[in-house]
Amino acid sequence: MKKIVIAAMALTLSMSVMTSCRDTKDKAKEATEDAANSLKEAGDDLEKAADDAADAMKEAGEKALDSIKKAGEETMDAAEKAGQDMKEAAKKAIDSI
């Protein structure tokens, strides 16, 4: 009878260990899947951030080009006006002679 009780206790202990190992395996698998999903989401977020940064840089570049173009046009207009002013001044100088 003593051997049967010991055997039953040993069987119960081994079943408990097996169940615990199975639970641990399932939890490890779930944790691995969660980690993989988190890494995928992080990768997607990084890709989106990189795209946003590229778009922002492109927009900044376009604005800079527009500003340079505008400044060039303003410079050309000012140079043309200065040329006309000089022409008029020269004409007045010649007329006064």
FENBELSUL-V538529 format. One record per pair of residues at least 24 apart in sequence whose C-alpha atoms are under 8 Angstrom apart, sorted by the first residue. I is the first residue (numbers start at 0). GAP is how many residues later the second one is. Records with the same first field share a line. If there is no record, write none. Layout:
BEGIN
I=GAP ; GAP
END
This chain:
BEGIN
none
END
